[in-house]
């Protein structure tokens, strides 16, 4: 077996590498080429080329496409740029805007991995006769008794499993993640050793298609209705003020709500508890009103045993935000693609549109999209 798990020499194993122009994907491609694999680099042009060239610390931009080309040219493997702009707009950007209209807080990086990268790019790699598609994600693919499993990265600070929960069994059979066992500093050291010009390039930050992090401008341009004003209402029904669009708020938000005349003490603080897009109301209340231990999800992708979690439930660890550590919980299948998560302890600020991702230790069992919990909305 070669290092990618194929029973043939590396030279007889074609690997398409998704190259964003950053350090991680560049090192992935260079290391595989160094090991003797038949490497083909592919970079996706995802949004307007002219506007993209001015972006800083973003991925899939004009400069990044050039950086990916330079790495491939220096190392000596073929590199292609594919125009996925229309697919990216339809599957990611439009979905992003619609989510804010629905009063949700979306995660476009998950949607991009789920659609443009792992659905469309996997198909393209297969069309090119590849045996595998490799990426620079920090996550591990491990062989298990039932087939390939998804596991958290060794470097917990770089782990990207939350953003890859929607990876399917079929995709996992085809995907490889060579950096999952490495810390970031080791990856950069490889970049220096290999003489890559991008060795010190900063990591991408923010959302790649949102200039300067001002996502509200993108949403307002695509969905003007999301910027219509409405009332800021306390859970007790008192109107406290007016806002300039529900797109400017997220569940759990405390600062910048726009309610004057209140003390800043914790006991008096108000938080966004719910967004009501139908009435354009922002519902606020005390922190305890955010607490919930029941989290409904749909769009479930299950990577554990069986086709779905059992109806009686199974013990798991759960992440409901990318920045948190998994907490104890239980997930039970409800119907096709839907489940209910019961958290051992209440969490605060669970936001529709985010993901609930399930773990058994380091193994990723899948996840789903958090839905609005109507039980928490009573009284408003």
Secondary structure as UniProt FT lines:
FT   TURN            3..4
FT   HELIX           10..12
FT   STRAND          14..18
FT   HELIX           23..34
FT   TURN            35..36
FT   STRAND          38..45
FT   HELIX           49..52
FT   TURN            53..54
FT   HELIX           62..75
FT   STRAND          78..83
FT   HELIX           85..88
FT   HELIX           89..93
FT   HELIX           94..101
FT   TURN            102..103
FT   HELIX           108..112
FT   HELIX           113..121
FT   HELIX           122..127
FT   TURN            128..129
FT   STRAND          132..134
FT   STRAND          139..144
FT   TURN            145..146
FT   STRAND          147..152
FT   TURN            156..158
FT   HELIX           161..164
FT   TURN            165..166
FT   HELIX           169..174
FT   STRAND          175..176
FT   TURN            178..181
FT   HELIX           184..193
FT   TURN            194..195
FT   TURN            197..200
FT   TURN            208..209
FT   HELIX           211..213
FT   HELIX           215..222
FT   HELIX           224..227
FT   STRAND          230..234
FT   TURN            235..236
FT   STRAND          239..243
FT   HELIX           246..248
FT   TURN            251..252
FT   TURN            255..256
FT   HELIX           266..268
FT   STRAND          271..276
FT   TURN            277..280
FT   STRAND          281..285
FT   HELIX           287..290
FT   STRAND          292..302
FT   TURN            311..312
FT   STRAND          314..319
FT   TURN            322..323
FT   STRAND          327..335
FT   TURN            336..337
FT   STRAND          338..347
FT   TURN            352..353
FT   STRAND          355..360
FT   TURN            361..362
FT   STRAND          363..370
FT   HELIX           374..377
FT   TURN            378..379
//
